[in-house]
Amino acid sequence: MPLGLDFTRNQLLVGLTRQFSQRLTGALHYEFPQYAEPSSGQANNFSAHGIFATLACQWP
């Protein structure tokens, strides 16, 4: 039984935020995570892409 889990995790996050007016703000973010776990026989490895957009409006 191994004492510790051998894994590698990398993540890239990039984002932009813009205030259009006093009440309206928007954001766009990109994410790229990678995970590698050699001890699982490569079964738990993954790479993913994520794009997230938000629009926030402040009510009076």
CHARMM internal coordinates of N, CA and C (Angstrom, degrees):
IC EDIT
DIST 1 N 1 CA 1.4440
DIST 1 CA 1 C 1.5312
ANGL 1 N 1 CA 1 C 108.84
DIST 1 C 2 N 1.3347
ANGL 1 CA 1 C 2 N 118.36
DIHE 1 N 1 CA 1 C 2 N 122.27
DIST 2 N 2 CA 1.4611
ANGL 1 C 2 N 2 CA 120.20
DIHE 1 CA 1 C 2 N 2 CA -179.35
DIST 2 CA 2 C 1.5347
ANGL 2 N 2 CA 2 C 111.12
DIHE 1 C 2 N 2 CA 2 C -71.29
DIST 2 C 3 N 1.3283
ANGL 2 CA 2 C 3 N 116.23
DIHE 2 N 2 CA 2 C 3 N 146.69
DIST 3 N 3 CA 1.4568
ANGL 2 C 3 N 3 CA 120.88
DIHE 2 CA 2 C 3 N 3 CA -179.91
DIST 3 CA 3 C 1.5154
ANGL 3 N 3 CA 3 C 112.57
DIHE 2 C 3 N 3 CA 3 C -78.70
DIST 3 C 4 N 1.3189
ANGL 3 CA 3 C 4 N 117.62
DIHE 3 N 3 CA 3 C 4 N -31.87
DIST 4 N 4 CA 1.4588
ANGL 3 C 4 N 4 CA 120.96
DIHE 3 CA 3 C 4 N 4 CA -177.61
DIST 4 CA 4 C 1.5134
ANGL 4 N 4 CA 4 C 111.24
DIHE 3 C 4 N 4 CA 4 C -135.79
DIST 4 C 5 N 1.2883
ANGL 4 CA 4 C 5 N 116.30
DIHE 4 N 4 CA 4 C 5 N 158.82
DIST 5 N 5 CA 1.4499
ANGL 4 C 5 N 5 CA 122.73
DIHE 4 CA 4 C 5 N 5 CA 179.55
DIST 5 CA 5 C 1.5211
ANGL 5 N 5 CA 5 C 108.44
DIHE 4 C 5 N 5 CA 5 C -93.42
DIST 5 C 6 N 1.3230
ANGL 5 CA 5 C 6 N 117.03
DIHE 5 N 5 CA 5 C 6 N 129.01
DIST 6 N 6 CA 1.4585
ANGL 5 C 6 N 6 CA 122.49
DIHE 5 CA 5 C 6 N 6 CA 178.82
DIST 6 CA 6 C 1.5263
ANGL 6 N 6 CA 6 C 107.99
DIHE 5 C 6 N 6 CA 6 C -95.00
DIST 6 C 7 N 1.3459
ANGL 6 CA 6 C 7 N 117.29
DIHE 6 N 6 CA 6 C 7 N 116.06
DIST 7 N 7 CA 1.4592
ANGL 6 C 7 N 7 CA 120.15
DIHE 6 CA 6 C 7 N 7 CA -179.72
DIST 7 CA 7 C 1.5279
ANGL 7 N 7 CA 7 C 109.78
DIHE 6 C 7 N 7 CA 7 C -150.37
DIST 7 C 8 N 1.3353
ANGL 7 CA 7 C 8 N 115.11
DIHE 7 N 7 CA 7 C 8 N 161.84
DIST 8 N 8 CA 1.4589
ANGL 7 C 8 N 8 CA 123.07
DIHE 7 CA 7 C 8 N 8 CA 175.47
DIST 8 CA 8 C 1.5132
ANGL 8 N 8 CA 8 C 107.95
DIHE 7 C 8 N 8 CA 8 C -129.34
DIST 8 C 9 N 1.3311
ANGL 8 CA 8 C 9 N 116.18
DIHE 8 N 8 CA 8 C 9 N 131.11
DIST 9 N 9 CA 1.4644
ANGL 8 C 9 N 9 CA 120.74
DIHE 8 CA 8 C 9 N 9 CA 179.18
DIST 9 CA 9 C 1.5232
ANGL 9 N 9 CA 9 C 108.07
DIHE 8 C 9 N 9 CA 9 C -131.45
DIST 9 C 10 N 1.3339
ANGL 9 CA 9 C 10 N 116.32
DIHE 9 N 9 CA 9 C 10 N 126.42
DIST 10 N 10 CA 1.4564
ANGL 9 C 10 N 10 CA 123.55
DIHE 9 CA 9 C 10 N 10 CA 176.82
DIST 10 CA 10 C 1.5162
ANGL 10 N 10 CA 10 C 108.42
DIHE 9 C 10 N 10 CA 10 C -126.07
DIST 10 C 11 N 1.3427
ANGL 10 CA 10 C 11 N 115.91
DIHE 10 N 10 CA 10 C 11 N 148.13
DIST 11 N 11 CA 1.4545
ANGL 10 C 11 N 11 CA 119.30
DIHE 10 CA 10 C 11 N 11 CA -179.84
DIST 11 CA 11 C 1.5231
ANGL 11 N 11 CA 11 C 109.17
DIHE 10 C 11 N 11 CA 11 C -150.22
DIST 11 C 12 N 1.3355
ANGL 11 CA 11 C 12 N 115.27
DIHE 11 N 11 CA 11 C 12 N 135.49
DIST 12 N 12 CA 1.4555
ANGL 11 C 12 N 12 CA 122.38
DIHE 11 CA 11 C 12 N 12 CA 176.19
DIST 12 CA 12 C 1.5173
ANGL 12 N 12 CA 12 C 107.69
DIHE 11 C 12 N 12 CA 12 C -118.00
DIST 12 C 13 N 1.3289
ANGL 12 CA 12 C 13 N 116.95
DIHE 12 N 12 CA 12 C 13 N 127.89
DIST 13 N 13 CA 1.4595
ANGL 12 C 13 N 13 CA 122.89
DIHE 12 CA 12 C 13 N 13 CA 178.11
DIST 13 CA 13 C 1.5235
ANGL 13 N 13 CA 13 C 108.97
DIHE 12 C 13 N 13 CA 13 C -127.04
DIST 13 C 14 N 1.3343
ANGL 13 CA 13 C 14 N 116.14
DIHE 13 N 13 CA 13 C 14 N 131.16
DIST 14 N 14 CA 1.4569
ANGL 13 C 14 N 14 CA 121.85
DIHE 13 CA 13 C 14 N 14 CA 177.30
DIST 14 CA 14 C 1.5234
ANGL 14 N 14 CA 14 C 107.13
DIHE 13 C 14 N 14 CA 14 C -136.71
DIST 14 C 15 N 1.3194
ANGL 14 CA 14 C 15 N 117.02
DIHE 14 N 14 CA 14 C 15 N 136.76
DIST 15 N 15 CA 1.4505
ANGL 14 C 15 N 15 CA 118.53
DIHE 14 CA 14 C 15 N 15 CA -178.50
DIST 15 CA 15 C 1.5145
ANGL 15 N 15 CA 15 C 112.94
DIHE 14 C 15 N 15 CA 15 C -150.42
DIST 15 C 16 N 1.3242
ANGL 15 CA 15 C 16 N 114.15
DIHE 15 N 15 CA 15 C 16 N 153.29
DIST 16 N 16 CA 1.4597
ANGL 15 C 16 N 16 CA 122.35
DIHE 15 CA 15 C 16 N 16 CA 176.09
DIST 16 CA 16 C 1.5235
ANGL 16 N 16 CA 16 C 108.28
DIHE 15 C 16 N 16 CA 16 C -128.86
DIST 16 C 17 N 1.3246
ANGL 16 CA 16 C 17 N 116.10
DIHE 16 N 16 CA 16 C 17 N 140.26
DIST 17 N 17 CA 1.4572
ANGL 16 C 17 N 17 CA 121.38
DIHE 16 CA 16 C 17 N 17 CA 175.96
DIST 17 CA 17 C 1.5233
ANGL 17 N 17 CA 17 C 107.95
DIHE 16 C 17 N 17 CA 17 C -129.77
DIST 17 C 18 N 1.3204
ANGL 17 CA 17 C 18 N 114.85
DIHE 17 N 17 CA 17 C 18 N 139.53
DIST 18 N 18 CA 1.4638
ANGL 17 C 18 N 18 CA 119.73
DIHE 17 CA 17 C 18 N 18 CA -178.26
DIST 18 CA 18 C 1.5157
ANGL 18 N 18 CA 18 C 109.89
DIHE 17 C 18 N 18 CA 18 C -137.40
DIST 18 C 19 N 1.3191
ANGL 18 CA 18 C 19 N 116.66
DIHE 18 N 18 CA 18 C 19 N 133.76
DIST 19 N 19 CA 1.4474
ANGL 18 C 19 N 19 CA 121.48
DIHE 18 CA 18 C 19 N 19 CA 174.65
DIST 19 CA 19 C 1.5262
ANGL 19 N 19 CA 19 C 107.31
DIHE 18 C 19 N 19 CA 19 C -99.74
DIST 19 C 20 N 1.3404
ANGL 19 CA 19 C 20 N 115.42
DIHE 19 N 19 CA 19 C 20 N 112.72
DIST 20 N 20 CA 1.4585
ANGL 19 C 20 N 20 CA 120.97
DIHE 19 CA 19 C 20 N 20 CA -177.01
DIST 20 CA 20 C 1.5276
ANGL 20 N 20 CA 20 C 111.94
DIHE 19 C 20 N 20 CA 20 C -80.96
DIST 20 C 21 N 1.3159
ANGL 20 CA 20 C 21 N 116.58
DIHE 20 N 20 CA 20 C 21 N -35.72
DIST 21 N 21 CA 1.4591
ANGL 20 C 21 N 21 CA 122.27
DIHE 20 CA 20 C 21 N 21 CA 176.24
DIST 21 CA 21 C 1.5233
ANGL 21 N 21 CA 21 C 107.38
DIHE 20 C 21 N 21 CA 21 C -152.37
DIST 21 C 22 N 1.3438
ANGL 21 CA 21 C 22 N 117.00
DIHE 21 N 21 CA 21 C 22 N -173.22
DIST 22 N 22 CA 1.4586
ANGL 21 C 22 N 22 CA 119.31
DIHE 21 CA 21 C 22 N 22 CA 179.45
DIST 22 CA 22 C 1.5227
ANGL 22 N 22 CA 22 C 111.59
DIHE 21 C 22 N 22 CA 22 C -64.50
DIST 22 C 23 N 1.3255
ANGL 22 CA 22 C 23 N 117.51
DIHE 22 N 22 CA 22 C 23 N -26.74
DIST 23 N 23 CA 1.4611
ANGL 22 C 23 N 23 CA 121.51
DIHE 22 CA 22 C 23 N 23 CA -175.52
DIST 23 CA 23 C 1.5277
ANGL 23 N 23 CA 23 C 114.54
DIHE 22 C 23 N 23 CA 23 C -107.51
DIST 23 C 24 N 1.3164
ANGL 23 CA 23 C 24 N 119.25
DIHE 23 N 23 CA 23 C 24 N -13.23
DIST 24 N 24 CA 1.4617
ANGL 23 C 24 N 24 CA 121.82
DIHE 23 CA 23 C 24 N 24 CA -172.62
DIST 24 CA 24 C 1.5239
ANGL 24 N 24 CA 24 C 111.36
DIHE 23 C 24 N 24 CA 24 C -120.50
DIST 24 C 25 N 1.3344
ANGL 24 CA 24 C 25 N 116.26
DIHE 24 N 24 CA 24 C 25 N 123.34
DIST 25 N 25 CA 1.4679
ANGL 24 C 25 N 25 CA 123.20
DIHE 24 CA 24 C 25 N 25 CA 179.44
DIST 25 CA 25 C 1.5272
ANGL 25 N 25 CA 25 C 108.93
DIHE 24 C 25 N 25 CA 25 C -130.57
DIST 25 C 26 N 1.3318
ANGL 25 CA 25 C 26 N 116.63
DIHE 25 N 25 CA 25 C 26 N 140.36
DIST 26 N 26 CA 1.4604
ANGL 25 C 26 N 26 CA 121.54
DIHE 25 CA 25 C 26 N 26 CA 177.73
DIST 26 CA 26 C 1.5231
ANGL 26 N 26 CA 26 C 110.84
DIHE 25 C 26 N 26 CA 26 C -128.63
DIST 26 C 27 N 1.3269
ANGL 26 CA 26 C 27 N 115.60
DIHE 26 N 26 CA 26 C 27 N 153.33
DIST 27 N 27 CA 1.4637
ANGL 26 C 27 N 27 CA 120.45
DIHE 26 CA 26 C 27 N 27 CA 179.63
DIST 27 CA 27 C 1.5266
ANGL 27 N 27 CA 27 C 109.39
DIHE 26 C 27 N 27 CA 27 C -143.58
DIST 27 C 28 N 1.3215
ANGL 27 CA 27 C 28 N 115.85
DIHE 27 N 27 CA 27 C 28 N 146.74
DIST 28 N 28 CA 1.4581
ANGL 27 C 28 N 28 CA 123.37
DIHE 27 CA 27 C 28 N 28 CA 176.79
DIST 28 CA 28 C 1.5232
ANGL 28 N 28 CA 28 C 107.51
DIHE 27 C 28 N 28 CA 28 C -134.62
DIST 28 C 29 N 1.3405
ANGL 28 CA 28 C 29 N 116.97
DIHE 28 N 28 CA 28 C 29 N 124.50
DIST 29 N 29 CA 1.4591
ANGL 28 C 29 N 29 CA 122.06
DIHE 28 CA 28 C 29 N 29 CA -176.87
DIST 29 CA 29 C 1.5234
ANGL 29 N 29 CA 29 C 109.97
DIHE 28 C 29 N 29 CA 29 C -129.73
DIST 29 C 30 N 1.3404
ANGL 29 CA 29 C 30 N 115.90
DIHE 29 N 29 CA 29 C 30 N 143.99
DIST 30 N 30 CA 1.4571
ANGL 29 C 30 N 30 CA 123.21
DIHE 29 CA 29 C 30 N 30 CA 176.60
DIST 30 CA 30 C 1.5284
ANGL 30 N 30 CA 30 C 107.87
DIHE 29 C 30 N 30 CA 30 C -122.40
DIST 30 C 31 N 1.3333
ANGL 30 CA 30 C 31 N 116.48
DIHE 30 N 30 CA 30 C 31 N 139.58
DIST 31 N 31 CA 1.4615
ANGL 30 C 31 N 31 CA 121.67
DIHE 30 CA 30 C 31 N 31 CA -179.34
DIST 31 CA 31 C 1.5280
ANGL 31 N 31 CA 31 C 109.39
DIHE 30 C 31 N 31 CA 31 C -135.29
DIST 31 C 32 N 1.3482
ANGL 31 CA 31 C 32 N 115.99
DIHE 31 N 31 CA 31 C 32 N 137.04
DIST 32 N 32 CA 1.4604
ANGL 31 C 32 N 32 CA 121.99
DIHE 31 CA 31 C 32 N 32 CA 176.14
DIST 32 CA 32 C 1.5222
ANGL 32 N 32 CA 32 C 108.96
DIHE 31 C 32 N 32 CA 32 C -134.35
DIST 32 C 33 N 1.3386
ANGL 32 CA 32 C 33 N 118.60
DIHE 32 N 32 CA 32 C 33 N 97.69
DIST 33 N 33 CA 1.4642
ANGL 32 C 33 N 33 CA 121.09
DIHE 32 CA 32 C 33 N 33 CA 176.67
DIST 33 CA 33 C 1.5318
ANGL 33 N 33 CA 33 C 111.70
DIHE 32 C 33 N 33 CA 33 C -97.83
DIST 33 C 34 N 1.3195
ANGL 33 CA 33 C 34 N 116.49
DIHE 33 N 33 CA 33 C 34 N 149.71
DIST 34 N 34 CA 1.4614
ANGL 33 C 34 N 34 CA 123.85
DIHE 33 CA 33 C 34 N 34 CA 173.68
DIST 34 CA 34 C 1.5218
ANGL 34 N 34 CA 34 C 108.24
DIHE 33 C 34 N 34 CA 34 C -134.12
DIST 34 C 35 N 1.3282
ANGL 34 CA 34 C 35 N 116.41
DIHE 34 N 34 CA 34 C 35 N 141.38
DIST 35 N 35 CA 1.4614
ANGL 34 C 35 N 35 CA 121.86
DIHE 34 CA 34 C 35 N 35 CA 179.27
DIST 35 CA 35 C 1.5195
ANGL 35 N 35 CA 35 C 107.91
DIHE 34 C 35 N 35 CA 35 C -138.26
DIST 35 C 36 N 1.3199
ANGL 35 CA 35 C 36 N 117.25
DIHE 35 N 35 CA 35 C 36 N 133.21
DIST 36 N 36 CA 1.4609
ANGL 35 C 36 N 36 CA 122.36
DIHE 35 CA 35 C 36 N 36 CA 178.75
DIST 36 CA 36 C 1.5235
ANGL 36 N 36 CA 36 C 108.91
DIHE 35 C 36 N 36 CA 36 C -134.38
DIST 36 C 37 N 1.3224
ANGL 36 CA 36 C 37 N 115.49
DIHE 36 N 36 CA 36 C 37 N 130.79
DIST 37 N 37 CA 1.4594
ANGL 36 C 37 N 37 CA 122.34
DIHE 36 CA 36 C 37 N 37 CA 179.83
DIST 37 CA 37 C 1.5296
ANGL 37 N 37 CA 37 C 108.51
DIHE 36 C 37 N 37 CA 37 C -133.51
DIST 37 C 38 N 1.3456
ANGL 37 CA 37 C 38 N 118.13
DIHE 37 N 37 CA 37 C 38 N 90.43
DIST 38 N 38 CA 1.4588
ANGL 37 C 38 N 38 CA 121.26
DIHE 37 CA 37 C 38 N 38 CA -176.45
DIST 38 CA 38 C 1.5295
ANGL 38 N 38 CA 38 C 114.05
DIHE 37 C 38 N 38 CA 38 C -61.68
DIST 38 C 39 N 1.3260
ANGL 38 CA 38 C 39 N 117.68
DIHE 38 N 38 CA 38 C 39 N -28.90
DIST 39 N 39 CA 1.4641
ANGL 38 C 39 N 39 CA 120.31
DIHE 38 CA 38 C 39 N 39 CA -177.00
DIST 39 CA 39 C 1.5259
ANGL 39 N 39 CA 39 C 113.06
DIHE 38 C 39 N 39 CA 39 C -70.18
DIST 39 C 40 N 1.3402
ANGL 39 CA 39 C 40 N 117.78
DIHE 39 N 39 CA 39 C 40 N -14.39
DIST 40 N 40 CA 1.4739
ANGL 39 C 40 N 40 CA 120.80
DIHE 39 CA 39 C 40 N 40 CA 179.05
DIST 40 CA 40 C 1.5237
ANGL 40 N 40 CA 40 C 111.94
DIHE 39 C 40 N 40 CA 40 C -93.40
DIST 40 C 41 N 1.3235
ANGL 40 CA 40 C 41 N 117.32
DIHE 40 N 40 CA 40 C 41 N 7.20
DIST 41 N 41 CA 1.4599
ANGL 40 C 41 N 41 CA 119.73
DIHE 40 CA 40 C 41 N 41 CA -177.51
DIST 41 CA 41 C 1.5180
ANGL 41 N 41 CA 41 C 111.88
DIHE 40 C 41 N 41 CA 41 C 72.02
DIST 41 C 42 N 1.3304
ANGL 41 CA 41 C 42 N 117.09
DIHE 41 N 41 CA 41 C 42 N 31.39
DIST 42 N 42 CA 1.4641
ANGL 41 C 42 N 42 CA 124.68
DIHE 41 CA 41 C 42 N 42 CA 179.12
DIST 42 CA 42 C 1.5319
ANGL 42 N 42 CA 42 C 113.12
DIHE 41 C 42 N 42 CA 42 C 68.57
DIST 42 C 43 N 1.3273
ANGL 42 CA 42 C 43 N 119.59
DIHE 42 N 42 CA 42 C 43 N 8.07
DIST 43 N 43 CA 1.4649
ANGL 42 C 43 N 43 CA 122.34
DIHE 42 CA 42 C 43 N 43 CA -176.97
DIST 43 CA 43 C 1.5308
ANGL 43 N 43 CA 43 C 112.51
DIHE 42 C 43 N 43 CA 43 C -72.80
DIST 43 C 44 N 1.3194
ANGL 43 CA 43 C 44 N 118.52
DIHE 43 N 43 CA 43 C 44 N -27.07
DIST 44 N 44 CA 1.4653
ANGL 43 C 44 N 44 CA 121.47
DIHE 43 CA 43 C 44 N 44 CA -176.87
DIST 44 CA 44 C 1.5291
ANGL 44 N 44 CA 44 C 113.40
DIHE 43 C 44 N 44 CA 44 C -101.38
DIST 44 C 45 N 1.3282
ANGL 44 CA 44 C 45 N 118.27
DIHE 44 N 44 CA 44 C 45 N 8.55
DIST 45 N 45 CA 1.4609
ANGL 44 C 45 N 45 CA 121.52
DIHE 44 CA 44 C 45 N 45 CA -179.46
DIST 45 CA 45 C 1.5260
ANGL 45 N 45 CA 45 C 110.17
DIHE 44 C 45 N 45 CA 45 C -74.59
DIST 45 C 46 N 1.3471
ANGL 45 CA 45 C 46 N 115.64
DIHE 45 N 45 CA 45 C 46 N 144.62
DIST 46 N 46 CA 1.4612
ANGL 45 C 46 N 46 CA 118.42
DIHE 45 CA 45 C 46 N 46 CA 174.69
DIST 46 CA 46 C 1.5220
ANGL 46 N 46 CA 46 C 110.42
DIHE 45 C 46 N 46 CA 46 C -156.66
DIST 46 C 47 N 1.3228
ANGL 46 CA 46 C 47 N 114.47
DIHE 46 N 46 CA 46 C 47 N 157.09
DIST 47 N 47 CA 1.4588
ANGL 46 C 47 N 47 CA 125.03
DIHE 46 CA 46 C 47 N 47 CA 169.22
DIST 47 CA 47 C 1.5170
ANGL 47 N 47 CA 47 C 106.22
DIHE 46 C 47 N 47 CA 47 C -132.78
DIST 47 C 48 N 1.3245
ANGL 47 CA 47 C 48 N 116.91
DIHE 47 N 47 CA 47 C 48 N 144.32
DIST 48 N 48 CA 1.4633
ANGL 47 C 48 N 48 CA 119.45
DIHE 47 CA 47 C 48 N 48 CA -177.80
DIST 48 CA 48 C 1.5212
ANGL 48 N 48 CA 48 C 109.76
DIHE 47 C 48 N 48 CA 48 C -146.16
DIST 48 C 49 N 1.3213
ANGL 48 CA 48 C 49 N 115.04
DIHE 48 N 48 CA 48 C 49 N 160.61
DIST 49 N 49 CA 1.4600
ANGL 48 C 49 N 49 CA 123.09
DIHE 48 CA 48 C 49 N 49 CA 174.11
DIST 49 CA 49 C 1.5203
ANGL 49 N 49 CA 49 C 107.40
DIHE 48 C 49 N 49 CA 49 C -125.21
DIST 49 C 50 N 1.3052
ANGL 49 CA 49 C 50 N 116.68
DIHE 49 N 49 CA 49 C 50 N 140.26
DIST 50 N 50 CA 1.4584
ANGL 49 C 50 N 50 CA 120.43
DIHE 49 CA 49 C 50 N 50 CA 177.30
DIST 50 CA 50 C 1.5132
ANGL 50 N 50 CA 50 C 110.29
DIHE 49 C 50 N 50 CA 50 C -139.90
DIST 50 C 51 N 1.3302
ANGL 50 CA 50 C 51 N 116.01
DIHE 50 N 50 CA 50 C 51 N 133.34
DIST 51 N 51 CA 1.4600
ANGL 50 C 51 N 51 CA 122.13
DIHE 50 CA 50 C 51 N 51 CA 175.61
DIST 51 CA 51 C 1.5244
ANGL 51 N 51 CA 51 C 107.09
DIHE 50 C 51 N 51 CA 51 C -123.30
DIST 51 C 52 N 1.3243
ANGL 51 CA 51 C 52 N 116.12
DIHE 51 N 51 CA 51 C 52 N 125.15
DIST 52 N 52 CA 1.4534
ANGL 51 C 52 N 52 CA 121.71
DIHE 51 CA 51 C 52 N 52 CA -175.68
DIST 52 CA 52 C 1.5266
ANGL 52 N 52 CA 52 C 109.65
DIHE 51 C 52 N 52 CA 52 C -125.93
DIST 52 C 53 N 1.3071
ANGL 52 CA 52 C 53 N 116.24
DIHE 52 N 52 CA 52 C 53 N 129.11
DIST 53 N 53 CA 1.4586
ANGL 52 C 53 N 53 CA 121.94
DIHE 52 CA 52 C 53 N 53 CA 178.44
DIST 53 CA 53 C 1.5254
ANGL 53 N 53 CA 53 C 108.56
DIHE 52 C 53 N 53 CA 53 C -123.78
DIST 53 C 54 N 1.3276
ANGL 53 CA 53 C 54 N 115.78
DIHE 53 N 53 CA 53 C 54 N 136.53
DIST 54 N 54 CA 1.4624
ANGL 53 C 54 N 54 CA 120.79
DIHE 53 CA 53 C 54 N 54 CA 177.30
DIST 54 CA 54 C 1.5198
ANGL 54 N 54 CA 54 C 109.43
DIHE 53 C 54 N 54 CA 54 C -133.06
DIST 54 C 55 N 1.3017
ANGL 54 CA 54 C 55 N 114.28
DIHE 54 N 54 CA 54 C 55 N 147.45
DIST 55 N 55 CA 1.4477
ANGL 54 C 55 N 55 CA 122.74
DIHE 54 CA 54 C 55 N 55 CA 176.58
DIST 55 CA 55 C 1.5199
ANGL 55 N 55 CA 55 C 106.82
DIHE 54 C 55 N 55 CA 55 C -134.04
DIST 55 C 56 N 1.3262
ANGL 55 CA 55 C 56 N 117.13
DIHE 55 N 55 CA 55 C 56 N 121.43
DIST 56 N 56 CA 1.4637
ANGL 55 C 56 N 56 CA 120.85
DIHE 55 CA 55 C 56 N 56 CA -176.42
DIST 56 CA 56 C 1.5189
ANGL 56 N 56 CA 56 C 108.98
DIHE 55 C 56 N 56 CA 56 C -120.13
DIST 56 C 57 N 1.3337
ANGL 56 CA 56 C 57 N 114.41
DIHE 56 N 56 CA 56 C 57 N 131.33
DIST 57 N 57 CA 1.4534
ANGL 56 C 57 N 57 CA 121.14
DIHE 56 CA 56 C 57 N 57 CA 178.57
DIST 57 CA 57 C 1.5289
ANGL 57 N 57 CA 57 C 108.05
DIHE 56 C 57 N 57 CA 57 C -122.38
DIST 57 C 58 N 1.3226
ANGL 57 CA 57 C 58 N 115.92
DIHE 57 N 57 CA 57 C 58 N 126.76
DIST 58 N 58 CA 1.4561
ANGL 57 C 58 N 58 CA 120.98
DIHE 57 CA 57 C 58 N 58 CA 179.96
DIST 58 CA 58 C 1.5223
ANGL 58 N 58 CA 58 C 109.02
DIHE 57 C 58 N 58 CA 58 C -90.02
DIST 58 C 59 N 1.3177
ANGL 58 CA 58 C 59 N 115.51
DIHE 58 N 58 CA 58 C 59 N 124.66
DIST 59 N 59 CA 1.4649
ANGL 58 C 59 N 59 CA 120.57
DIHE 58 CA 58 C 59 N 59 CA 178.94
DIST 59 CA 59 C 1.5306
ANGL 59 N 59 CA 59 C 109.06
DIHE 58 C 59 N 59 CA 59 C -83.71
DIST 59 C 60 N 1.3213
ANGL 59 CA 59 C 60 N 115.71
DIHE 59 N 59 CA 59 C 60 N 148.68
DIST 60 N 60 CA 1.4936
ANGL 59 C 60 N 60 CA 118.57
DIHE 59 CA 59 C 60 N 60 CA -178.47
DIST 60 CA 60 C 1.5086
ANGL 60 N 60 CA 60 C 112.59
DIHE 59 C 60 N 60 CA 60 C -65.37
END
COOR INIT
IC SEED 1 N 1 CA 1 C
IC BUILD
